[in-house]
Amino acid sequence: WRRALWIALAVNGCMFLFEMAAGVAGGSKALQADALDFLGDSANYAISLGVAGMALAWRARAAFLKGATLALLGLYVLAATLWAVWHGRLPEAELMGAVGIAALVANTVVALMLFRYRRGDANMRSVWICSRNDAIGNVAVVLAAAGVFGTGTAWPDLLVATVMAALGLVGGAQIMRQARRELADTLDTSDAWSDRAGVA
């Protein structure tokens, strides 16, 4: 688990720098949204490494923080996309496609590596959800590149950025819900032990 997280952290950190630079240079909001997703995942993996081996309550709190961060990134991407509707420029389709394919390869490798942890606690599940969302987002970026090339407009890029923002919001909400349930379970268990101690 730790080794997989370290590899995922290195891959995502490098891809964030690469894809953000490409997104800014190519004028693509979808690439920038995907780059921010890589940044969010890097933070996700770093936090997961920090709490690995700790009590469930601490792992659940970390997962809640990661879910909230993912949702906030989704809101930011949505706002940036709305701004680009009126102020953006036509993205470079060829650059979008090439970078999108590279990101898809990186995320597919990470997602396959983390697949067996998808049914763990909220902390493990949050890592899997982020990796899965990234792979889906990369496919969408490649399709957006084809759409920009075919239509000569920025609308496919903006549409994909909106979808990726929605994935971030939904994924963040899923992680926070499970983390709250696990925190409630740990509190119930703690109260039960306290009651038994009081009776004794």
C-alpha positions as CSV (number, residue, x, y, z in Angstrom):
1,W,0.0,0.0,0.0
2,R,2.7,2.5,0.9
3,R,4.9,1.6,-2.1
4,A,1.9,2.0,-4.4
5,L,1.1,5.4,-2.8
6,W,4.7,6.6,-3.2
7,I,4.7,5.7,-6.9
8,A,1.3,7.3,-7.4
9,L,2.5,10.5,-5.7
10,A,5.6,10.7,-7.9
11,V,3.6,10.2,-11.1
12,N,0.9,12.7,-10.2
13,G,3.3,15.4,-9.1
14,C,5.2,15.2,-12.4
15,M,2.1,15.1,-14.4
16,F,0.6,18.1,-12.6
17,L,3.6,20.3,-13.7
18,F,3.7,18.9,-17.2
19,E,0.0,19.2,-17.9
20,M,-0.5,22.6,-16.3
21,A,2.3,24.0,-18.4
22,A,0.7,22.4,-21.5
23,G,-2.7,23.6,-20.6
24,V,-1.6,27.2,-20.1
25,A,0.5,27.2,-23.3
26,G,-2.3,25.6,-25.4
27,G,-5.2,27.6,-23.9
28,S,-7.1,24.4,-22.8
29,K,-9.3,24.6,-19.7
30,A,-9.8,20.8,-19.9
31,L,-6.0,20.3,-19.6
32,Q,-5.8,22.8,-16.8
33,A,-8.7,21.1,-15.0
34,D,-7.0,17.7,-15.4
35,A,-3.7,19.2,-14.1
36,L,-5.4,20.5,-11.0
37,D,-6.8,17.0,-10.5
38,F,-3.2,15.7,-10.6
39,L,-2.3,18.3,-7.9
40,G,-5.3,17.3,-5.8
41,D,-4.3,13.6,-6.1
42,S,-0.8,14.4,-5.1
43,A,-2.0,15.9,-1.9
44,N,-4.4,13.0,-1.5
45,Y,-1.6,10.4,-1.7
46,A,0.7,12.5,0.6
47,I,-2.0,12.7,3.3
48,S,-2.8,8.9,2.9
49,L,0.9,8.2,3.4
50,G,0.9,10.4,6.5
51,V,-2.1,8.6,8.1
52,A,-1.4,5.0,7.0
53,G,-1.3,2.8,10.1
54,M,-3.1,5.3,12.3
55,A,-6.5,4.7,14.0
56,L,-9.6,4.6,11.8
57,A,-10.8,7.9,13.3
58,W,-7.7,9.7,12.1
59,R,-7.9,8.1,8.6
60,A,-11.6,9.0,8.4
61,R,-10.8,12.7,9.2
62,A,-8.0,12.7,6.6
63,A,-10.4,11.2,4.0
64,F,-13.0,13.9,4.9
65,L,-10.4,16.6,4.3
66,K,-9.4,15.1,1.0
67,G,-13.1,14.9,-0.1
68,A,-13.6,18.5,0.8
69,T,-10.4,19.5,-1.2
70,L,-11.6,17.5,-4.2
71,A,-15.0,19.3,-4.1
72,L,-13.3,22.7,-3.8
73,L,-11.1,21.9,-6.8
74,G,-14.3,21.0,-8.7
75,L,-15.9,24.3,-7.8
76,Y,-12.7,26.2,-8.9
77,V,-12.7,24.4,-12.3
78,L,-16.3,25.1,-12.8
79,A,-15.8,28.9,-12.1
80,A,-12.7,29.0,-14.4
81,T,-14.7,27.3,-17.2
82,L,-17.6,29.8,-16.9
83,W,-15.0,32.6,-17.1
84,A,-13.5,31.1,-20.3
85,V,-16.9,31.0,-22.0
86,W,-16.6,34.8,-22.5
87,H,-12.8,35.3,-22.2
88,G,-11.1,32.2,-23.4
89,R,-9.3,31.4,-26.6
90,L,-9.4,28.5,-29.0
91,P,-7.3,25.7,-27.6
92,E,-4.6,23.9,-29.6
93,A,-6.2,20.6,-30.4
94,E,-3.0,18.7,-31.3
95,L,-1.4,19.6,-28.0
96,M,-4.5,18.7,-26.1
97,G,-4.6,15.3,-27.7
98,A,-1.0,14.4,-27.2
99,V,-0.9,15.5,-23.5
100,G,-4.3,13.9,-22.9
101,I,-3.0,10.5,-24.1
102,A,0.2,10.8,-22.0
103,A,-2.0,11.6,-18.9
104,L,-4.3,8.7,-19.7
105,V,-1.4,6.3,-19.8
106,A,-0.1,7.6,-16.5
107,N,-3.4,7.5,-14.8
108,T,-4.3,4.0,-16.1
109,V,-1.1,2.6,-14.6
110,V,-1.9,4.2,-11.3
111,A,-5.5,3.1,-11.3
112,L,-4.6,-0.5,-12.1
113,M,-2.0,-0.4,-9.3
114,L,-4.6,0.8,-6.8
115,F,-7.5,-1.2,-8.0
116,R,-7.3,-3.9,-5.3
117,Y,-7.7,-1.2,-2.6
118,R,-11.0,0.2,-3.9
119,R,-13.1,-1.5,-1.2
120,G,-11.1,-0.5,1.8
121,D,-11.8,2.2,4.3
122,A,-12.7,5.8,3.3
123,N,-9.0,6.7,3.0
124,M,-8.2,3.9,0.6
125,R,-11.5,4.4,-1.3
126,S,-10.7,8.1,-1.7
127,V,-7.4,7.2,-3.4
128,W,-9.2,4.8,-5.8
129,I,-12.0,7.3,-6.6
130,C,-9.5,10.0,-7.5
131,S,-7.5,7.6,-9.7
132,R,-10.7,6.4,-11.4
133,N,-11.9,9.9,-12.0
134,D,-8.6,10.9,-13.5
135,A,-8.6,8.1,-16.0
136,I,-12.2,9.0,-17.0
137,G,-11.2,12.6,-17.3
138,N,-8.2,11.8,-19.5
139,V,-10.4,9.9,-22.0
140,A,-12.7,13.0,-22.0
141,V,-9.8,15.3,-22.7
142,V,-8.7,13.3,-25.7
143,L,-12.3,13.4,-27.0
144,A,-12.4,17.1,-26.4
145,A,-9.2,17.5,-28.4
146,A,-10.9,15.7,-31.3
147,G,-14.0,17.9,-30.9
148,V,-12.0,21.1,-30.9
149,F,-10.1,19.9,-34.0
150,G,-13.3,18.9,-35.8
151,T,-15.5,21.9,-34.9
152,G,-12.9,24.7,-34.8
153,T,-14.5,26.0,-31.6
154,A,-13.6,25.8,-27.8
155,W,-17.0,24.3,-26.8
156,P,-15.8,20.7,-26.6
157,D,-12.9,21.8,-24.3
158,L,-15.3,23.8,-22.1
159,L,-17.8,21.0,-22.0
160,V,-15.2,18.5,-20.8
161,A,-13.9,20.9,-18.2
162,T,-17.4,21.2,-16.8
163,V,-17.8,17.4,-16.7
164,M,-14.5,17.1,-14.9
165,A,-15.6,19.7,-12.4
166,A,-18.8,17.7,-11.8
167,L,-16.8,14.5,-11.3
168,G,-14.7,16.3,-8.6
169,L,-17.9,17.5,-6.8
170,V,-19.6,14.1,-6.9
171,G,-16.4,12.2,-5.9
172,G,-15.7,14.6,-3.0
173,A,-19.3,14.2,-1.7
174,Q,-18.9,10.4,-1.9
175,I,-15.7,10.5,0.1
176,M,-17.1,12.9,2.7
177,R,-20.2,10.8,3.2
178,Q,-18.2,7.6,3.9
179,A,-15.8,9.4,6.1
180,R,-18.7,10.8,8.2
181,R,-20.1,7.3,8.6
182,E,-16.8,5.9,9.7
183,L,-16.3,8.7,12.2
184,A,-19.8,8.1,13.6
185,D,-19.0,4.4,13.9
186,T,-15.8,5.1,15.8
187,L,-17.6,7.5,18.1
188,D,-20.3,4.9,18.8
189,T,-17.7,2.3,19.5
190,S,-15.9,4.7,21.8
191,D,-19.1,5.5,23.7
192,A,-19.9,1.8,24.1
193,W,-16.5,1.2,25.6
194,S,-16.9,4.2,28.0
195,D,-20.3,2.8,29.1
196,R,-18.8,-0.6,29.8
197,A,-16.0,1.0,31.8
198,G,-18.5,3.0,33.8
199,V,-20.5,-0.1,34.6
200,A,-17.4,-2.0,35.6
